[in-house]
């Protein structure tokens, strides 16, 4: 099994490639496939960090953020605000 750093590198590489190609649907598919309840907090924060730059083009990201926040409130209630500081963003309105 790979370590957290290797997993983070993989997440960042894959999503960065998709963002550079403006494949926002591909990024959303990845986010939709994340098993939030069984994913390490560091990796969840990694998903939120790498997608922040394109949050306005990722409508599902807001729901992903809320699901991560809810999960973190159940496992690390005293650290939620600090962990998520600066990672919340809203998608642009759809026409």
JOSUL-V543744 format. One line per field, one symbol per residue. ss: DSSP state (@ for helix, = for strand, . for the rest). psi: psi as a letter, one per 30 degrees, with the letter a starting at -180 (. if undefined). A space follows every 50 residues. Layout:
ss: ???
psi: ???
//
This chain:
ss: ...@@@@@@@@@@@@@@@@@...@@@@@@@@@@..@@@..@@@@@@@@@@ @@..@@@.@@@@@@@@@@@@@@@@@....@@@@@...........
psi: klleeeeeeeeeeeeeeeeeghieeeeeeeeffkiefgkkeeeeeeeeef fefgefgiefeeeeeeeeeeeefffieffeeeegkgfklkllkk.
//
